[in-house]
Amino acid sequence: MFVELDRRSYESNIFNNSDSNIEIIKSIHPSKEFTIISHGFAGSKEMMRQIAYDIANAGSNAVLFDFIGHGSNQHKLVNQPTEITGTTQQLVNQLSNLIKFVYEKFGDEISISLVGHSMASDIVIRASADKRIKSVVAISPYSTGITKDFPKDLLLVSGQFENHLRLHALQMVKIFKPEVKENTEYADEKIRRKASFIDNTGHVSVIYAPQTTRIIIDWLKLDNYDRPFWKTQIGWIIIGITLIVFGMSRLNANLVHQNITDLEDRRALRKLLLATICALSSGFIEINLLPIYGFERIAIYFGLIGLFAYLSSFDYQITKLKIHLLLWLKLILCFGVLCFLINRYVGSFTLSENRITAFIILILPVTLFCLVIEKLIATSSIWVSIVLRGLPIIGFSILLILFPEQYGLMFTTVLIYILYFIVFGYIGRHQRKKIGHLKVGLAHGMFLSFAFAATNPIFAL
């Protein structure tokens, strides 16, 4: 409620451009300052919204958009991530077109600054070759495009725990002034640079920290603005989702406690370990039916784990599945509500066009995987259950290492899997005791497929 009320206090306009939909959040008072804010890899404009609101409060119009292949943008990324002339140039061109659009829409007398996080730190630096750009802010920065005199106005912001990126940022200021220190501005008649770090933050938390926007606002010479506690949207979002997840997990009373034997634990571990090892053979399977990259490989890997684990569980018969419709629909409703909230307040979590194709190819094998693993977890102790959850993603990480060209761009699958079971898995654990592991497995199969399809970036084959 607090987040929604705060968001409704801002005035936004949506514009259609050839590469993406553009949202412009108006400054709280008339301004010719515009700040274009770019998200990182596997992110979306929703992750940068807090920074946008803070900048709008400080006196600049804030511009949000989704990069190609991310969020609600359905265009496909060029599958050349290691080449400057490939994926990077495609995203630089998109941002350059957006800059051109804003100038054409609002006139040449406006001033534009660029803010980019992670992957976008390199994109905004390269796009600032447009000499009309006033200033560049790179958060969690890494770029080979920085030289002694380019960009001319550059702020580099890192999280305290991003040691490698902090060192890189400092080196990028040292090529201008060799004696530099962090959190100190250095400037001459033409160049202005600063490498800063934000206390107690990492690669993601740095974009939500109030200190980050204070440094950016100060660097852009906007009005002095401090975000009050009640406007810290990510704080309310985390509190709200935590309470919702906890509440949903407690909807059933009189939960049954099962006594699990060591023998059952060992059997479950052995079955899933062997299934995961066998599923590593998916790295040698070449199937390219879809026009988009990587989703078939996710489907084959998780499908093989489900298949091999099922074949080793002769007592497990899916034909015994009986749906208690009301209870199962309640679980689906709980998961659906969470998906809606995550999509609206955290990041893109919707299906359209290419993502629908990805969802269709994923749902059967991932559901088989979830059905089998829920069966194994239902007959395992809590600590063994945690290991069973972790084994499949450890196997996928091994595939990332052994077959980087085939799996590398889908590395976000690891994070999606972990976050999914931290949130949805907690609810499923409690619901499993009431409605059974088969219904929970079906729900997990549906929504885990949804999570993979909705959040992984879309690359061309």
PyMOL commands that set and color helices and strands:
alter all, ss='L'
color gray80, all
select helices_A, chain A and resi 2-7+45-58+84-106+119-127+163-174+205-207+210-219+229-231+233-249+262-284+295-311+318-320+325-345+354-378+382-402+404-410+412-435+437-455
alter helices_A, ss='H'
color red, helices_A
select strands_A, chain A and resi 12-16+21-25+33-38+61-65+111-117+133-139+153-159+185-187+192-198
alter strands_A, ss='S'
color yellow, strands_A
deselect
rebuild
show_as cartoon
